[in-house]
Amino acid sequence: MKPELTAKPRLATGVRLNERTQQPRMLLTPEHALRLSGPSLEIAQLCDGKHTVQQIAVKLLALYPKAEPQRVTNDLLGYLELLHTQHAIEY
């Protein structure tokens, strides 16, 4: 299920970003670890329960100004849906 633009995604209970400052950054869930880099890392860091999906999309567009806005939003929604199905985030 794709999230609404007003949803405020947050890391699920028991999920955390590893604390290492060097690469690779990982999203650690009870079942597995997901390697994060580029936009996926930026998205995971913004899944704090404070930012809406729309706010995350705006921040991504600021970081990647040459990207087409609708594609950024669609890719974001798809990635959040993937994280949700893997029990890494909640809305």
PyMOL Python script that loads the backbone (N, CA, C, O; Angstrom):
from pymol import cmd

cmd.read_pdbstr("""\
ATOM      1  N   MET A   1       0.836  -1.176   0.000  1.00  0.00           N
ATOM      2  CA  MET A   1       0.000   0.000   0.000  1.00  0.00           C
ATOM      3  C   MET A   1       0.887   1.248   0.000  1.00  0.00           C
ATOM      4  O   MET A   1       1.712   1.431   0.895  1.00  0.00           O
ATOM      5  N   LYS A   2       0.713   2.090  -0.995  1.00  0.00           N
ATOM      6  CA  LYS A   2       1.485   3.325  -1.070  1.00  0.00           C
ATOM      7  C   LYS A   2       0.954   4.314  -0.044  1.00  0.00           C
ATOM      8  O   LYS A   2      -0.254   4.400   0.177  1.00  0.00           O
ATOM      9  N   PRO A   3       1.855   5.058   0.581  1.00  0.00           N
ATOM     10  CA  PRO A   3       1.424   6.010   1.605  1.00  0.00           C
ATOM     11  C   PRO A   3       0.779   7.248   1.001  1.00  0.00           C
ATOM     12  O   PRO A   3       1.002   7.578  -0.164  1.00  0.00           O
ATOM     13  N   GLU A   4      -0.018   7.920   1.804  1.00  0.00           N
ATOM     14  CA  GLU A   4      -0.568   9.218   1.434  1.00  0.00           C
ATOM     15  C   GLU A   4       0.551  10.247   1.534  1.00  0.00           C
ATOM     16  O   GLU A   4       1.511  10.041   2.277  1.00  0.00           O
ATOM     17  N   LEU A   5       0.445  11.339   0.808  1.00  0.00           N
ATOM     18  CA  LEU A   5       1.457  12.390   0.859  1.00  0.00           C
ATOM     19  C   LEU A   5       1.503  13.070   2.230  1.00  0.00           C
ATOM     20  O   LEU A   5       2.497  13.708   2.578  1.00  0.00           O
ATOM     21  N   THR A   6       0.419  12.931   3.009  1.00  0.00           N
ATOM     22  CA  THR A   6       0.371  13.538   4.335  1.00  0.00           C
ATOM     23  C   THR A   6       0.857  12.589   5.433  1.00  0.00           C
ATOM     24  O   THR A   6       0.962  12.989   6.592  1.00  0.00           O
ATOM     25  N   ALA A   7       1.153  11.341   5.079  1.00  0.00           N
ATOM     26  CA  ALA A   7       1.634  10.371   6.069  1.00  0.00           C
ATOM     27  C   ALA A   7       3.000  10.799   6.588  1.00  0.00           C
ATOM     28  O   ALA A   7       3.774  11.443   5.879  1.00  0.00           O
ATOM     29  N   LYS A   8       3.285  10.436   7.829  1.00  0.00           N
ATOM     30  CA  LYS A   8       4.575  10.755   8.451  1.00  0.00           C
ATOM     31  C   LYS A   8       5.295   9.448   8.771  1.00  0.00           C
ATOM     32  O   LYS A   8       5.154   8.907   9.868  1.00  0.00           O
ATOM     33  N   PRO A   9       6.072   8.941   7.803  1.00  0.00           N
ATOM     34  CA  PRO A   9       6.746   7.668   8.031  1.00  0.00           C
ATOM     35  C   PRO A   9       7.804   7.777   9.130  1.00  0.00           C
ATOM     36  O   PRO A   9       8.457   8.807   9.298  1.00  0.00           O
ATOM     37  N   ARG A  10       7.948   6.677   9.870  1.00  0.00           N
ATOM     38  CA  ARG A  10       8.966   6.596  10.913  1.00  0.00           C
ATOM     39  C   ARG A  10       9.516   5.180  10.917  1.00  0.00           C
ATOM     40  O   ARG A  10       8.853   4.242  10.474  1.00  0.00           O
ATOM     41  N   LEU A  11      10.725   5.036  11.418  1.00  0.00           N
ATOM     42  CA  LEU A  11      11.302   3.701  11.516  1.00  0.00           C
ATOM     43  C   LEU A  11      10.432   2.859  12.440  1.00  0.00           C
ATOM     44  O   LEU A  11       9.961   3.339  13.471  1.00  0.00           O
ATOM     45  N   ALA A  12      10.226   1.623  12.070  1.00  0.00           N
ATOM     46  CA  ALA A  12       9.407   0.717  12.858  1.00  0.00           C
ATOM     47  C   ALA A  12      10.128   0.378  14.169  1.00  0.00           C
ATOM     48  O   ALA A  12      11.342   0.545  14.283  1.00  0.00           O
ATOM     49  N   THR A  13       9.376  -0.091  15.133  1.00  0.00           N
ATOM     50  CA  THR A  13       9.945  -0.511  16.408  1.00  0.00           C
ATOM     51  C   THR A  13      11.014  -1.562  16.170  1.00  0.00           C
ATOM     52  O   THR A  13      10.786  -2.537  15.453  1.00  0.00           O
ATOM     53  N   GLY A  14      12.172  -1.366  16.765  1.00  0.00           N
ATOM     54  CA  GLY A  14      13.274  -2.313  16.622  1.00  0.00           C
ATOM     55  C   GLY A  14      14.159  -2.068  15.412  1.00  0.00           C
ATOM     56  O   GLY A  14      15.140  -2.786  15.215  1.00  0.00           O
ATOM     57  N   VAL A  15      13.834  -1.069  14.596  1.00  0.00           N
ATOM     58  CA  VAL A  15      14.619  -0.756  13.398  1.00  0.00           C
ATOM     59  C   VAL A  15      15.461   0.481  13.694  1.00  0.00           C
ATOM     60  O   VAL A  15      14.995   1.423  14.336  1.00  0.00           O
ATOM     61  N   ARG A  16      16.707   0.468  13.218  1.00  0.00           N
ATOM     62  CA  ARG A  16      17.574   1.626  13.437  1.00  0.00           C
ATOM     63  C   ARG A  16      18.591   1.727  12.314  1.00  0.00           C
ATOM     64  O   ARG A  16      18.888   0.754  11.621  1.00  0.00           O
ATOM     65  N   LEU A  17      19.114   2.935  12.155  1.00  0.00           N
ATOM     66  CA  LEU A  17      20.242   3.157  11.257  1.00  0.00           C
ATOM     67  C   LEU A  17      21.498   2.824  12.041  1.00  0.00           C
ATOM     68  O   LEU A  17      21.604   3.166  13.219  1.00  0.00           O
ATOM     69  N   ASN A  18      22.453   2.157  11.396  1.00  0.00           N
ATOM     70  CA  ASN A  18      23.698   1.892  12.115  1.00  0.00           C
ATOM     71  C   ASN A  18      24.399   3.205  12.403  1.00  0.00           C
ATOM     72  O   ASN A  18      24.186   4.196  11.704  1.00  0.00           O
ATOM     73  N   GLU A  19      25.223   3.214  13.416  1.00  0.00           N
ATOM     74  CA  GLU A  19      25.843   4.451  13.881  1.00  0.00           C
ATOM     75  C   GLU A  19      27.155   4.774  13.188  1.00  0.00           C
ATOM     76  O   GLU A  19      27.741   5.826  13.442  1.00  0.00           O
ATOM     77  N   ARG A  20      27.621   3.907  12.332  1.00  0.00           N
ATOM     78  CA  ARG A  20      28.897   4.177  11.670  1.00  0.00           C
ATOM     79  C   ARG A  20      28.776   5.397  10.779  1.00  0.00           C
ATOM     80  O   ARG A  20      27.783   5.574  10.073  1.00  0.00           O
ATOM     81  N   THR A  21      29.793   6.229  10.819  1.00  0.00           N
ATOM     82  CA  THR A  21      29.753   7.428   9.979  1.00  0.00           C
ATOM     83  C   THR A  21      30.302   7.156   8.590  1.00  0.00           C
ATOM     84  O   THR A  21      30.012   7.906   7.658  1.00  0.00           O
ATOM     85  N   GLN A  22      31.082   6.110   8.432  1.00  0.00           N
ATOM     86  CA  GLN A  22      31.608   5.787   7.115  1.00  0.00           C
ATOM     87  C   GLN A  22      30.666   4.805   6.410  1.00  0.00           C
ATOM     88  O   GLN A  22      29.786   4.211   7.034  1.00  0.00           O
ATOM     89  N   GLN A  23      30.864   4.649   5.120  1.00  0.00           N
ATOM     90  CA  GLN A  23      30.047   3.711   4.347  1.00  0.00           C
ATOM     91  C   GLN A  23      30.434   2.293   4.706  1.00  0.00           C
ATOM     92  O   GLN A  23      31.572   2.116   5.140  1.00  0.00           O
ATOM     93  N   PRO A  24      29.635   1.286   4.577  1.00  0.00           N
ATOM     94  CA  PRO A  24      28.245   1.426   4.164  1.00  0.00           C
ATOM     95  C   PRO A  24      27.334   1.710   5.358  1.00  0.00           C
ATOM     96  O   PRO A  24      27.530   1.188   6.456  1.00  0.00           O
ATOM     97  N   ARG A  25      26.348   2.541   5.111  1.00  0.00           N
ATOM     98  CA  ARG A  25      25.317   2.768   6.123  1.00  0.00           C
ATOM     99  C   ARG A  25      24.271   1.684   5.930  1.00  0.00           C
ATOM    100  O   ARG A  25      23.963   1.294   4.804  1.00  0.00           O
ATOM    101  N   MET A  26      23.734   1.208   7.031  1.00  0.00           N
ATOM    102  CA  MET A  26      22.773   0.117   6.980  1.00  0.00           C
ATOM    103  C   MET A  26      21.526   0.482   7.776  1.00  0.00           C
ATOM    104  O   MET A  26      21.602   1.172   8.793  1.00  0.00           O
ATOM    105  N   LEU A  27      20.382   0.011   7.300  1.00  0.00           N
ATOM    106  CA  LEU A  27      19.136   0.082   8.041  1.00  0.00           C
ATOM    107  C   LEU A  27      18.950  -1.303   8.621  1.00  0.00           C
ATOM    108  O   LEU A  27      18.756  -2.272   7.887  1.00  0.00           O
ATOM    109  N   LEU A  28      19.008  -1.395   9.934  1.00  0.00           N
ATOM    110  CA  LEU A  28      18.986  -2.690  10.608  1.00  0.00           C
ATOM    111  C   LEU A  28      17.578  -2.990  11.116  1.00  0.00           C
ATOM    112  O   LEU A  28      17.025  -2.251  11.930  1.00  0.00           O
ATOM    113  N   THR A  29      17.010  -4.089  10.621  1.00  0.00           N
ATOM    114  CA  THR A  29      15.698  -4.541  11.072  1.00  0.00           C
ATOM    115  C   THR A  29      15.889  -5.858  11.808  1.00  0.00           C
ATOM    116  O   THR A  29      16.951  -6.472  11.697  1.00  0.00           O
ATOM    117  N   PRO A  30      14.882  -6.310  12.561  1.00  0.00           N
ATOM    118  CA  PRO A  30      15.029  -7.596  13.234  1.00  0.00           C
ATOM    119  C   PRO A  30      15.284  -8.767  12.274  1.00  0.00           C
ATOM    120  O   PRO A  30      15.904  -9.758  12.660  1.00  0.00           O
ATOM    121  N   GLU A  31      14.806  -8.657  11.025  1.00  0.00           N
ATOM    122  CA  GLU A  31      14.948  -9.756  10.072  1.00  0.00           C
ATOM    123  C   GLU A  31      16.172  -9.651   9.168  1.00  0.00           C
ATOM    124  O   GLU A  31      16.724 -10.672   8.759  1.00  0.00           O
ATOM    125  N   HIS A  32      16.605  -8.427   8.848  1.00  0.00           N
ATOM    126  CA  HIS A  32      17.691  -8.266   7.891  1.00  0.00           C
ATOM    127  C   HIS A  32      18.294  -6.860   7.967  1.00  0.00           C
ATOM    128  O   HIS A  32      17.854  -6.008   8.738  1.00  0.00           O
ATOM    129  N   ALA A  33      19.299  -6.660   7.152  1.00  0.00           N
ATOM    130  CA  ALA A  33      19.946  -5.346   7.064  1.00  0.00           C
ATOM    131  C   ALA A  33      19.877  -4.881   5.616  1.00  0.00           C
ATOM    132  O   ALA A  33      20.113  -5.656   4.689  1.00  0.00           O
ATOM    133  N   LEU A  34      19.551  -3.604   5.434  1.00  0.00           N
ATOM    134  CA  LEU A  34      19.470  -3.019   4.101  1.00  0.00           C
ATOM    135  C   LEU A  34      20.594  -2.001   3.941  1.00  0.00           C
ATOM    136  O   LEU A  34      20.734  -1.092   4.759  1.00  0.00           O
ATOM    137  N   ARG A  35      21.386  -2.153   2.896  1.00  0.00           N
ATOM    138  CA  ARG A  35      22.462  -1.200   2.612  1.00  0.00           C
ATOM    139  C   ARG A  35      21.842   0.068   2.031  1.00  0.00           C
ATOM    140  O   ARG A  35      21.015   0.004   1.121  1.00  0.00           O
ATOM    141  N   LEU A  36      22.247   1.215   2.561  1.00  0.00           N
ATOM    142  CA  LEU A  36      21.696   2.497   2.128  1.00  0.00           C
ATOM    143  C   LEU A  36      22.791   3.381   1.556  1.00  0.00           C
ATOM    144  O   LEU A  36      23.908   3.419   2.070  1.00  0.00           O
ATOM    145  N   SER A  37      22.458   4.085   0.493  1.00  0.00           N
ATOM    146  CA  SER A  37      23.359   5.092  -0.058  1.00  0.00           C
ATOM    147  C   SER A  37      22.528   6.051  -0.891  1.00  0.00           C
ATOM    148  O   SER A  37      21.432   5.711  -1.335  1.00  0.00           O
ATOM    149  N   GLY A  38      23.048   7.237  -1.098  1.00  0.00           N
ATOM    150  CA  GLY A  38      22.350   8.224  -1.919  1.00  0.00           C
ATOM    151  C   GLY A  38      20.960   8.506  -1.423  1.00  0.00           C
ATOM    152  O   GLY A  38      20.763   8.695  -0.223  1.00  0.00           O
ATOM    153  N   PRO A  39      19.974   8.540  -2.323  1.00  0.00           N
ATOM    154  CA  PRO A  39      18.609   8.877  -1.919  1.00  0.00           C
ATOM    155  C   PRO A  39      18.026   7.927  -0.872  1.00  0.00           C
ATOM    156  O   PRO A  39      17.258   8.366  -0.016  1.00  0.00           O
ATOM    157  N   SER A  40      18.370   6.648  -0.919  1.00  0.00           N
ATOM    158  CA  SER A  40      17.797   5.720   0.060  1.00  0.00           C
ATOM    159  C   SER A  40      18.234   6.074   1.478  1.00  0.00           C
ATOM    160  O   SER A  40      17.445   5.952   2.415  1.00  0.00           O
ATOM    161  N   LEU A  41      19.472   6.506   1.646  1.00  0.00           N
ATOM    162  CA  LEU A  41      19.954   6.934   2.959  1.00  0.00           C
ATOM    163  C   LEU A  41      19.240   8.214   3.387  1.00  0.00           C
ATOM    164  O   LEU A  41      18.803   8.335   4.531  1.00  0.00           O
ATOM    165  N   GLU A  42      19.123   9.160   2.469  1.00  0.00           N
ATOM    166  CA  GLU A  42      18.452  10.414   2.791  1.00  0.00           C
ATOM    167  C   GLU A  42      16.995  10.182   3.172  1.00  0.00           C
ATOM    168  O   GLU A  42      16.487  10.821   4.093  1.00  0.00           O
ATOM    169  N   ILE A  43      16.324   9.280   2.478  1.00  0.00           N
ATOM    170  CA  ILE A  43      14.932   8.970   2.793  1.00  0.00           C
ATOM    171  C   ILE A  43      14.841   8.332   4.172  1.00  0.00           C
ATOM    172  O   ILE A  43      14.008   8.740   4.982  1.00  0.00           O
ATOM    173  N   ALA A  44      15.675   7.343   4.455  1.00  0.00           N
ATOM    174  CA  ALA A  44      15.632   6.662   5.758  1.00  0.00           C
ATOM    175  C   ALA A  44      15.881   7.649   6.890  1.00  0.00           C
ATOM    176  O   ALA A  44      15.236   7.567   7.936  1.00  0.00           O
ATOM    177  N   GLN A  45      16.804   8.576   6.692  1.00  0.00           N
ATOM    178  CA  GLN A  45      17.097   9.562   7.735  1.00  0.00           C
ATOM    179  C   GLN A  45      15.909  10.500   7.975  1.00  0.00           C
ATOM    180  O   GLN A  45      15.738  11.009   9.083  1.00  0.00           O
ATOM    181  N   LEU A  46      15.097  10.728   6.956  1.00  0.00           N
ATOM    182  CA  LEU A  46      13.940  11.610   7.085  1.00  0.00           C
ATOM    183  C   LEU A  46      12.693  10.878   7.577  1.00  0.00           C
ATOM    184  O   LEU A  46      11.674  11.513   7.852  1.00  0.00           O
ATOM    185  N   CYS A  47      12.762   9.562   7.691  1.00  0.00           N
ATOM    186  CA  CYS A  47      11.637   8.790   8.234  1.00  0.00           C
ATOM    187  C   CYS A  47      11.719   8.839   9.757  1.00  0.00           C
ATOM    188  O   CYS A  47      12.067   7.859  10.417  1.00  0.00           O
ATOM    189  N   ASP A  48      11.387  10.014  10.292  1.00  0.00           N
ATOM    190  CA  ASP A  48      11.524  10.259  11.724  1.00  0.00           C
ATOM    191  C   ASP A  48      10.183  10.520  12.405  1.00  0.00           C
ATOM    192  O   ASP A  48      10.137  10.841  13.593  1.00  0.00           O
ATOM    193  N   GLY A  49       9.099  10.383  11.656  1.00  0.00           N
ATOM    194  CA  GLY A  49       7.773  10.640  12.210  1.00  0.00           C
ATOM    195  C   GLY A  49       7.423  12.118  12.267  1.00  0.00           C
ATOM    196  O   GLY A  49       6.325  12.479  12.693  1.00  0.00           O
ATOM    197  N   LYS A  50       8.336  12.972  11.847  1.00  0.00           N
ATOM    198  CA  LYS A  50       8.099  14.417  11.857  1.00  0.00           C
ATOM    199  C   LYS A  50       7.828  14.963  10.467  1.00  0.00           C
ATOM    200  O   LYS A  50       7.056  15.907  10.306  1.00  0.00           O
ATOM    201  N   HIS A  51       8.466  14.367   9.455  1.00  0.00           N
ATOM    202  CA  HIS A  51       8.316  14.824   8.070  1.00  0.00           C
ATOM    203  C   HIS A  51       7.208  14.043   7.377  1.00  0.00           C
ATOM    204  O   HIS A  51       7.103  12.825   7.519  1.00  0.00           O
ATOM    205  N   THR A  52       6.382  14.768   6.623  1.00  0.00           N
ATOM    206  CA  THR A  52       5.393  14.084   5.791  1.00  0.00           C
ATOM    207  C   THR A  52       6.088  13.562   4.537  1.00  0.00           C
ATOM    208  O   THR A  52       7.210  13.956   4.221  1.00  0.00           O
ATOM    209  N   VAL A  53       5.407  12.678   3.838  1.00  0.00           N
ATOM    210  CA  VAL A  53       5.934  12.171   2.567  1.00  0.00           C
ATOM    211  C   VAL A  53       6.174  13.338   1.612  1.00  0.00           C
ATOM    212  O   VAL A  53       7.187  13.371   0.914  1.00  0.00           O
ATOM    213  N   GLN A  54       5.251  14.288   1.578  1.00  0.00           N
ATOM    214  CA  GLN A  54       5.400  15.460   0.707  1.00  0.00           C
ATOM    215  C   GLN A  54       6.635  16.264   1.086  1.00  0.00           C
ATOM    216  O   GLN A  54       7.362  16.712   0.199  1.00  0.00           O
ATOM    217  N   GLN A  55       6.894  16.460   2.370  1.00  0.00           N
ATOM    218  CA  GLN A  55       8.077  17.200   2.815  1.00  0.00           C
ATOM    219  C   GLN A  55       9.361  16.464   2.431  1.00  0.00           C
ATOM    220  O   GLN A  55      10.354  17.091   2.061  1.00  0.00           O
ATOM    221  N   ILE A  56       9.339  15.146   2.519  1.00  0.00           N
ATOM    222  CA  ILE A  56      10.504  14.358   2.110  1.00  0.00           C
ATOM    223  C   ILE A  56      10.756  14.548   0.615  1.00  0.00           C
ATOM    224  O   ILE A  56      11.900  14.706   0.189  1.00  0.00           O
ATOM    225  N   ALA A  57       9.677  14.532  -0.183  1.00  0.00           N
ATOM    226  CA  ALA A  57       9.811  14.730  -1.628  1.00  0.00           C
ATOM    227  C   ALA A  57      10.414  16.099  -1.925  1.00  0.00           C
ATOM    228  O   ALA A  57      11.275  16.217  -2.798  1.00  0.00           O
ATOM    229  N   VAL A  58       9.979  17.123  -1.219  1.00  0.00           N
ATOM    230  CA  VAL A  58      10.508  18.480  -1.431  1.00  0.00           C
ATOM    231  C   VAL A  58      11.997  18.525  -1.092  1.00  0.00           C
ATOM    232  O   VAL A  58      12.778  19.146  -1.813  1.00  0.00           O
ATOM    233  N   LYS A  59      12.390  17.876  -0.005  1.00  0.00           N
ATOM    234  CA  LYS A  59      13.808  17.847   0.378  1.00  0.00           C
ATOM    235  C   LYS A  59      14.639  17.111  -0.671  1.00  0.00           C
ATOM    236  O   LYS A  59      15.752  17.532  -0.984  1.00  0.00           O
ATOM    237  N   LEU A  60      14.111  16.021  -1.212  1.00  0.00           N
ATOM    238  CA  LEU A  60      14.821  15.290  -2.255  1.00  0.00           C
ATOM    239  C   LEU A  60      14.970  16.143  -3.512  1.00  0.00           C
ATOM    240  O   LEU A  60      16.021  16.130  -4.152  1.00  0.00           O
ATOM    241  N   LEU A  61      13.927  16.877  -3.862  1.00  0.00           N
ATOM    242  CA  LEU A  61      14.000  17.750  -5.036  1.00  0.00           C
ATOM    243  C   LEU A  61      15.034  18.851  -4.845  1.00  0.00           C
ATOM    244  O   LEU A  61      15.678  19.273  -5.805  1.00  0.00           O
ATOM    245  N   ALA A  62      15.196  19.318  -3.612  1.00  0.00           N
ATOM    246  CA  ALA A  62      16.220  20.329  -3.340  1.00  0.00           C
ATOM    247  C   ALA A  62      17.617  19.725  -3.497  1.00  0.00           C
ATOM    248  O   ALA A  62      18.540  20.396  -3.959  1.00  0.00           O
ATOM    249  N   LEU A  63      17.765  18.457  -3.110  1.00  0.00           N
ATOM    250  CA  LEU A  63      19.062  17.786  -3.235  1.00  0.00           C
ATOM    251  C   LEU A  63      19.371  17.383  -4.674  1.00  0.00           C
ATOM    252  O   LEU A  63      20.533  17.330  -5.075  1.00  0.00           O
ATOM    253  N   TYR A  64      18.327  17.100  -5.444  1.00  0.00           N
ATOM    254  CA  TYR A  64      18.475  16.644  -6.833  1.00  0.00           C
ATOM    255  C   TYR A  64      17.630  17.536  -7.739  1.00  0.00           C
ATOM    256  O   TYR A  64      16.610  17.092  -8.265  1.00  0.00           O
ATOM    257  N   PRO A  65      18.046  18.797  -7.928  1.00  0.00           N
ATOM    258  CA  PRO A  65      17.212  19.769  -8.647  1.00  0.00           C
ATOM    259  C   PRO A  65      16.973  19.449 -10.119  1.00  0.00           C
ATOM    260  O   PRO A  65      16.032  19.975 -10.713  1.00  0.00           O
ATOM    261  N   LYS A  66      17.797  18.605 -10.717  1.00  0.00           N
ATOM    262  CA  LYS A  66      17.602  18.275 -12.134  1.00  0.00           C
ATOM    263  C   LYS A  66      16.591  17.151 -12.326  1.00  0.00           C
ATOM    264  O   LYS A  66      16.187  16.861 -13.452  1.00  0.00           O
ATOM    265  N   ALA A  67      16.188  16.525 -11.240  1.00  0.00           N
ATOM    266  CA  ALA A  67      15.240  15.416 -11.323  1.00  0.00           C
ATOM    267  C   ALA A  67      13.836  15.939 -11.622  1.00  0.00           C
ATOM    268  O   ALA A  67      13.478  17.047 -11.225  1.00  0.00           O
ATOM    269  N   GLU A  68      13.055  15.135 -12.320  1.00  0.00           N
ATOM    270  CA  GLU A  68      11.681  15.482 -12.657  1.00  0.00           C
ATOM    271  C   GLU A  68      10.817  15.272 -11.399  1.00  0.00           C
ATOM    272  O   GLU A  68      10.820  14.175 -10.841  1.00  0.00           O
ATOM    273  N   PRO A  69      10.083  16.291 -10.944  1.00  0.00           N
ATOM    274  CA  PRO A  69       9.355  16.207  -9.682  1.00  0.00           C
ATOM    275  C   PRO A  69       8.407  15.021  -9.554  1.00  0.00           C
ATOM    276  O   PRO A  69       8.377  14.372  -8.508  1.00  0.00           O
ATOM    277  N   GLN A  70       7.636  14.727 -10.589  1.00  0.00           N
ATOM    278  CA  GLN A  70       6.690  13.613 -10.489  1.00  0.00           C
ATOM    279  C   GLN A  70       7.411  12.282 -10.354  1.00  0.00           C
ATOM    280  O   GLN A  70       6.950  11.391  -9.640  1.00  0.00           O
ATOM    281  N   ARG A  71       8.547  12.143 -11.042  1.00  0.00           N
ATOM    282  CA  ARG A  71       9.319  10.901 -10.926  1.00  0.00           C
ATOM    283  C   ARG A  71       9.891  10.753  -9.514  1.00  0.00           C
ATOM    284  O   ARG A  71       9.885   9.658  -8.952  1.00  0.00           O
ATOM    285  N   VAL A  72      10.386  11.857  -8.944  1.00  0.00           N
ATOM    286  CA  VAL A  72      10.910  11.806  -7.572  1.00  0.00           C
ATOM    287  C   VAL A  72       9.811  11.348  -6.618  1.00  0.00           C
ATOM    288  O   VAL A  72      10.036  10.484  -5.771  1.00  0.00           O
ATOM    289  N   THR A  73       8.624  11.929  -6.760  1.00  0.00           N
ATOM    290  CA  THR A  73       7.515  11.560  -5.880  1.00  0.00           C
ATOM    291  C   THR A  73       7.130  10.103  -6.082  1.00  0.00           C
ATOM    292  O   THR A  73       6.932   9.378  -5.107  1.00  0.00           O
ATOM    293  N   ASN A  74       7.021   9.664  -7.324  1.00  0.00           N
ATOM    294  CA  ASN A  74       6.658   8.267  -7.595  1.00  0.00           C
ATOM    295  C   ASN A  74       7.708   7.299  -7.065  1.00  0.00           C
ATOM    296  O   ASN A  74       7.367   6.275  -6.473  1.00  0.00           O
ATOM    297  N   ASP A  75       8.987   7.620  -7.276  1.00  0.00           N
ATOM    298  CA  ASP A  75      10.067   6.765  -6.775  1.00  0.00           C
ATOM    299  C   ASP A  75      10.062   6.731  -5.250  1.00  0.00           C
ATOM    300  O   ASP A  75      10.277   5.678  -4.650  1.00  0.00           O
ATOM    301  N   LEU A  76       9.819   7.869  -4.630  1.00  0.00           N
ATOM    302  CA  LEU A  76       9.748   7.932  -3.173  1.00  0.00           C
ATOM    303  C   LEU A  76       8.610   7.068  -2.655  1.00  0.00           C
ATOM    304  O   LEU A  76       8.797   6.285  -1.723  1.00  0.00           O
ATOM    305  N   LEU A  77       7.440   7.204  -3.250  1.00  0.00           N
ATOM    306  CA  LEU A  77       6.290   6.398  -2.816  1.00  0.00           C
ATOM    307  C   LEU A  77       6.573   4.907  -2.963  1.00  0.00           C
ATOM    308  O   LEU A  77       6.229   4.116  -2.085  1.00  0.00           O
ATOM    309  N   GLY A  78       7.198   4.527  -4.068  1.00  0.00           N
ATOM    310  CA  GLY A  78       7.544   3.126  -4.276  1.00  0.00           C
ATOM    311  C   GLY A  78       8.553   2.622  -3.261  1.00  0.00           C
ATOM    312  O   GLY A  78       8.432   1.499  -2.771  1.00  0.00           O
ATOM    313  N   TYR A  79       9.553   3.445  -2.936  1.00  0.00           N
ATOM    314  CA  TYR A  79      10.567   3.034  -1.973  1.00  0.00           C
ATOM    315  C   TYR A  79       9.980   2.930  -0.568  1.00  0.00           C
ATOM    316  O   TYR A  79      10.303   2.001   0.172  1.00  0.00           O
ATOM    317  N   LEU A  80       9.119   3.876  -0.198  1.00  0.00           N
ATOM    318  CA  LEU A  80       8.472   3.799   1.103  1.00  0.00           C
ATOM    319  C   LEU A  80       7.573   2.568   1.194  1.00  0.00           C
ATOM    320  O   LEU A  80       7.495   1.924   2.240  1.00  0.00           O
ATOM    321  N   GLU A  81       6.901   2.250   0.104  1.00  0.00           N
ATOM    322  CA  GLU A  81       6.070   1.045   0.076  1.00  0.00           C
ATOM    323  C   GLU A  81       6.936  -0.202   0.291  1.00  0.00           C
ATOM    324  O   GLU A  81       6.555  -1.106   1.035  1.00  0.00           O
ATOM    325  N   LEU A  82       8.089  -0.245  -0.356  1.00  0.00           N
ATOM    326  CA  LEU A  82       9.019  -1.367  -0.182  1.00  0.00           C
ATOM    327  C   LEU A  82       9.481  -1.460   1.269  1.00  0.00           C
ATOM    328  O   LEU A  82       9.463  -2.544   1.853  1.00  0.00           O
ATOM    329  N   LEU A  83       9.891  -0.345   1.854  1.00  0.00           N
ATOM    330  CA  LEU A  83      10.331  -0.350   3.258  1.00  0.00           C
ATOM    331  C   LEU A  83       9.203  -0.803   4.182  1.00  0.00           C
ATOM    332  O   LEU A  83       9.440  -1.509   5.163  1.00  0.00           O
ATOM    333  N   HIS A  84       7.984  -0.394   3.865  1.00  0.00           N
ATOM    334  CA  HIS A  84       6.832  -0.787   4.682  1.00  0.00           C
ATOM    335  C   HIS A  84       6.577  -2.291   4.587  1.00  0.00           C
ATOM    336  O   HIS A  84       6.307  -2.937   5.599  1.00  0.00           O
ATOM    337  N   THR A  85       6.661  -2.850   3.389  1.00  0.00           N
ATOM    338  CA  THR A  85       6.436  -4.294   3.241  1.00  0.00           C
ATOM    339  C   THR A  85       7.532  -5.109   3.919  1.00  0.00           C
ATOM    340  O   THR A  85       7.314  -6.264   4.284  1.00  0.00           O
ATOM    341  N   GLN A  86       8.715  -4.509   4.090  1.00  0.00           N
ATOM    342  CA  GLN A  86       9.812  -5.191   4.778  1.00  0.00           C
ATOM    343  C   GLN A  86       9.810  -4.878   6.276  1.00  0.00           C
ATOM    344  O   GLN A  86      10.758  -5.205   6.989  1.00  0.00           O
ATOM    345  N   HIS A  87       8.728  -4.237   6.742  1.00  0.00           N
ATOM    346  CA  HIS A  87       8.546  -3.913   8.168  1.00  0.00           C
ATOM    347  C   HIS A  87       9.651  -3.016   8.704  1.00  0.00           C
ATOM    348  O   HIS A  87      10.000  -3.092   9.882  1.00  0.00           O
ATOM    349  N   ALA A  88      10.209  -2.159   7.835  1.00  0.00           N
ATOM    350  CA  ALA A  88      11.262  -1.235   8.256  1.00  0.00           C
ATOM    351  C   ALA A  88      10.698   0.112   8.683  1.00  0.00           C
ATOM    352  O   ALA A  88      11.308   0.806   9.497  1.00  0.00           O
ATOM    353  N   ILE A  89       9.525   0.497   8.137  1.00  0.00           N
ATOM    354  CA  ILE A  89       8.905   1.757   8.527  1.00  0.00           C
ATOM    355  C   ILE A  89       7.423   1.548   8.822  1.00  0.00           C
ATOM    356  O   ILE A  89       6.815   0.561   8.409  1.00  0.00           O
ATOM    357  N   GLU A  90       6.866   2.509   9.549  1.00  0.00           N
ATOM    358  CA  GLU A  90       5.442   2.555   9.857  1.00  0.00           C
ATOM    359  C   GLU A  90       4.945   3.943   9.487  1.00  0.00           C
ATOM    360  O   GLU A  90       5.730   4.883   9.358  1.00  0.00           O
ATOM    361  N   TYR A  91       3.624   4.062   9.316  1.00  0.00           N
ATOM    362  CA  TYR A  91       3.016   5.369   9.022  1.00  0.00           C
ATOM    363  C   TYR A  91       2.164   5.792  10.197  1.00  0.00           C
ATOM    364  O   TYR A  91       1.558   6.862  10.166  1.00  0.00           O
TER     365      TYR A  91
END
""", "prot")
cmd.dss("prot")
cmd.show_as("cartoon", "prot")
cmd.util.cbc("prot")
cmd.orient("prot")
